[in-house]
Amino acid sequence: MHAWLCSVMVSLAGLCLAPGAVQAQAPGEGNRLADAASPYLQQHADNPVDWHPWGAAAFERARREDKFIFLSVGYSTCHWCHVMNRESFSDPAIATLLNDYAVSVKVDREERPEVDAVYMTALRQMTGRGGWPMNLLLTPDLDPFFAAVYLSPVQLAATLKEARSRWREDRPAIERRAARIMARVAQAHAPPAEAAARLPDQDVIARAVAELEQDFDPFDGGFGPPPRFPLPSNLQLLLTHAERSGDARAREMLHATLDAMARGGIFDQVGGGFHRYAVDPQWRVPHFEKMLYDNAQLLQVYARAWALTGEAAYRRVAEAIVAWARREMTGPDGLFYSAQDAEVAGEEGASYVWSRDQLQAILTEAEYALAVAVWGLEGAPELDHGHVLHWPRDYAATAEALGLTPTRLQARLAPVRDRLLAARLERPQPHTDDKVITAWNGLMIEALADAGAALGRKDYIDQAAGAADALLRQLRDADGRLLHVARGGEARLPAYLDDYAATILGLLALDRVRDEARWRRAAGQLGDAMIAALWDPAGGFHYADAAVGHLVVQPRSRRDAALPAPNSLAARALAGLARQVDERFGAYAAATLRAFTPVLEEAPTAMPHMLRALAEYRAAGLDEGAAPPAQDFTPPDTADRLRVVARSEAEDPRRLILTLQLDPGWHVNASPASLEFLIPTRVSARAGGRELVLTADYPAGRPLAAGFERPIRVYDDGTRIPLRLERAAPPGLELSVHAQACSDAGQCLAPARIPVLIETVGEAR
């Protein structure tokens, strides 16, 4: 073991004192997080630690002051992040050490998932475990040389003192170690081995299901030891295999897991929705945090399972997830918040658990007796502060013991749930992280659309459509490019691969249930944008656009976890685009599947969601040998269909007439656009590097029935737009038109900014 790590571990064991004394320091520059949009960063805005957000200012300061970087990564609903905040980052003595020895950087992992992915790999390589809060020491070049999860104040102080001593006395050794670790991190995120020449064998899904069986718990359902996570990608794979092969063992594993989860405390028996995970094999005692992405995936799982089996309990669970999401996770714009905290006032589960006295005060005597019999209240409480409601026995056995049918039992429980929920909502509530993450919203849109179709719930489909409209309206920039996150109506950061892929999947689900051209158009446009921004000619996709800044390694996951790997989502999205929009997308899906075929062949259960993409690709009958165009291919954009000229008027040099020249069968949107998420055609003027005041007399345009609820207004070839400058056209005048070209058949290209050719009077057109 490296000598410094041994020294730190000995210090943490209390067997020796780290060298060096705490130096007094002058007041720092103040905390820089008060204006951050992230709720997580705002939670640390009052710390005495001189935090920086991730960015150039912090890194330049570290180089200038010759300090190492203390990087702390977490998220706003993370219980142990709160504990470390209270115990360490609010402690003036710890803050003094951090401010004196290091440049401290806070990162919200949900805002900057690429930073989290890179340094989580470093954490796992150095410690063999992962988790949050994730704390690392980096060189000013952002290479890690120490990593840990939660650190107590004593542990953190010892680590900082030892690091300071080594930083001063043995810098070359630290830098060599950090460079080796970063090289291993980069290798872990490199593309898989050389892409296969063909897709995996036909039996690969059956082999994956057989491997899952080896890890299956036949008594309590689920896979692997506790803590027990739902792992929706495994459940989706079992569903896919059961639907297409009728495999009885896949159905048994699926039933056992879904039943155990639905009866367990991991499922909120009163308010609906699933908690993050269970700490015990029986799914009884949860970690009480609730994540949108877990519940979106599980909504789809339970709705699909209802369609496959007709099991009434699965329908109830799906409807309860939607009820929770509507009540507690939906913003006024129809978009979905990201997560809910596990704790209230420092006590985990405080808003969810019940004492018997509390139940007796709320319920009638008969209702209380029913609750005791159904929800496991006979014995000692699961937690010091109360009972976690769960079903110790299955529904049929519980109903039989009470002399009821399962249907009648559920009917009698409904008003009990309502009374308890009303009382619970009067309690202090967990913090809800109200930022909107594009990928997670895409997952929920897909789940709502699919669940609406499976359960016959038009209101679910309507809700999905409203969220999709809001996403396309709010989470795109002026050029129509997708953005990653929004809060308070302000969207920012270029979209990541999973943002594109999950949004496409949501739009395609709406197209399947509504058959509206607008969803196909938007999905196809995002597919082209995803390929243009993130396609890797070696196969598959990069995760992040370089525009996010300080991208030290391109993350590339080869494993589906709580969330599917981004390339797994992308493969499904492309297969869907090929099936529903344009077969040309199938070449990219096939290339992505071939790129990950070595992973799928070696360890089929590593990427169950990629196997689902493979099943959907084959079910669509797409060409398994298809290959994308040559490396220098870029998808067409509006500049390939639109040209613009402008002609000045001799009578008034401030006036110009702009004329659109479009290929036959193509149009651009009128200004203003007929729908909020459509991109209007806009003209701008510049000269000498500055914007000029310009008035444009945009015509109404012609109506076009384009598959929307009502016709939209568009401009065709030859449309003229009169312009007026505030003053006579100066030398070096530059005009440009920002527009999106669409075919009358419904294909939309990526938006573009088109330079305008300005003709003077007397020039030939």
C-alpha positions, 0 to 999 in steps of 0.5 A: 500500500502507498505509504501516504495512504497507510499513514492516513489510515493509521491516523484515522484509527487514532494510533498516531498523530498526523504531522503539522499544526493548524495555522491561523488564517485571515478571513477568506474571500467568502463563499461563492455558492450563494448565487448557484442554481443548484439546490445542493450547492445552495445548501452549502452557501452558508458554510465557512468553507470557501467553496468554489463551483466547478470551473476555471476560477478554482483550478487557476487559483489552485495553480496560482496558490500552489494548493491541491484541490478538495473536491466534494461531490453530492446531491441535495437529497443525499442523507450522508451529504447532509450529515457531513455538511452538519458535522464537517463543513459547518465546523469553523475548525475544519473550514480553517483547514480547508481554506488554508490548505486547499482550494475547495470545489463543490459539485452537484452530481446531478448537474455535472454527471460527467464529473461524478462519473470520472471521479466515481471511477477513481474512488472505486479504484482507490477504495473498492467502493462508491457512494456519496458524499464523494470526497477527493484530493486532486492536483491542480491538473485535476488528477486524483490522489486520494478518495473517500466517501463520508469522512467524520471531522476527525477523519477529514482533519487528519486527511487534510493535515497529512495531505498538506505535509506530503504536498510540501515534502514529496510532491513528485510522488503524489503527482506520479501517483495521481497520473497513474490513477487518472490513466487507469480512470481513462482506460476504464472509460475507453471504448470497449474492445474492437467492435464485433463484426456482427450482433450478438448470438440469438441466445444472448438474452436467454444466457443473461436470464440464466445468469440472473437466476444464479444471483436470484433470491428465491425467498424474497425476490431481487438479485444479490445481497442487501442493500437491495436495489430494484434494478429496473433494467433487470426487471425490464429484461425479464419482461422482454424475455417473458413476453417474447419467449413465454419463459416460465422461469423468467416470469417466476423471477419477475413475479417474486420480485415485483410482489416482494417490492410492492408489499415491502416498506421500499414501496410507500404504502400510503403515498405511493412511489418507491424509496431508493433501496431497502437495507434488508433482504425482505425489502422492509426497511428502506432508505427513504429517499425517492428519486424520479428516475427510479419511479419512472422506470418502475412505473413502466415495469409495473404497467408492462407487468400488468399488461403481461399478467393482468395482476391487479396489484401491479396496476395499483402500484403503477397508479400509486406511482403516478398519483405520487408524481402528480401530487409531489413531483410535478411543477406548474409547467408540467415538468417533473422534479428530480428527487425527495429527501430521506430525512426531515430535521436530521431524522431519516424517515421521520415523515413516513413512519408511524407509532401506534399512538399516532395511528390510533389518534387518526383512525377509527377503532375498526380502521386501526385494527385493519391497519395492524392486521395488514401492515405488520404492526403486531411486533416491535417497530422497525425503527426507533421512531416508528413502524414502516408500513409493509405487508408481512404476508401476501395479499391473498393470505392476508385477505383470507385471514380477515375473511375477505377477498383481495379486492374487498380488502383493497377497497376497505384499505383505500379510505384508511390510506386516504386518512393517513396520507392527509395526516402525513401531509400535515407533518414537516415534509422532506426537501424536494429538489425542484430542478428539472433534469432532461433525461429523467423527465424523458424517462417519465414521459415514456413511462406515462405514455406506455402506462397510459396505453397499457392501463387505458388511462388517457389522462396519463398520456395527456400528462406525458404530452404536456410534459413533452411540450414543456421540455421541448419549449424550456430545455432547448437553446436558441438554436434548438439544441437540447439542454441538461437541467433547468430550475426556476425556468432557467435552463443551462448546460449542453445536454448529455447523451442520456438527455438526448436518448431518454427524451427521444424515447419519450417522444417515440412513446407518445408517437406510438400512442397518439400517432401525431407527426409532431412527436416524430418530427421532434424525435428525428430532429433530436436524433440528428442532433445527438449524432452530430454532437456525440457520435464516436466513429469508433462505435457508440457515443461519447457521453458529453459535449466538450462545451460543458467545460473541463471535461477531463475524461469522456465517461463511457459506462459498460454497465447498466446500474440504477440508471441504464448506461447512456449508450444502452438508452441511445441504442434503444432510441436509435432502434425506435427512430429507425422503426418509427421515423427513418430507417437510416437511424438503424445504422447507428443503432446497429453500430452501437450494438456491435461496439458493445457486443464484446461486453454482451457476449462476455457478461450478458447481465452487465448491460440488460438494457442494451439487450433490451435494445437488441431485442427491439432492434431485431423485433423491428426487422432492421438490417443487422449489418447496417453501418453509418456513413463515412466519418466525415458525414454530418447530418443535414441541417437547415443550411442545406435547404435554405438560402436568403438574399436581401436587397436594399431600397434605393429610396431609403437606405435603411430599408431592405427586402429579405427573400427566403429561397427554399428547396421545393417541398420545404418550409420554415416556421413563421414568426412568431411560431404557431406553437411554443416549442417550434423555432420561429424564423428570426432576422438579426443584424450586426456591424463592427462586432455589435448588434444593430436595432432591426425591425422586421415586418414578419408576414403571417405565413400560410397555414399547413396541416402538419399533424398538430391539433391545428394548422401551423403557419409557415414560410415557403420559397419566395417569402419576403420579409421587409426590414428596417434599420434604425439608421442607414446600413453601415459598412460591414453590415451582416444579416443572418436568419435563424430558422429551422427547415422542415419538409411538408411531409414532416421531416425537420432538420437541425436549426441553423443560422444562415448568413444573408447575401445582401444585394445592392440596387442594380446587382443581378439577382 
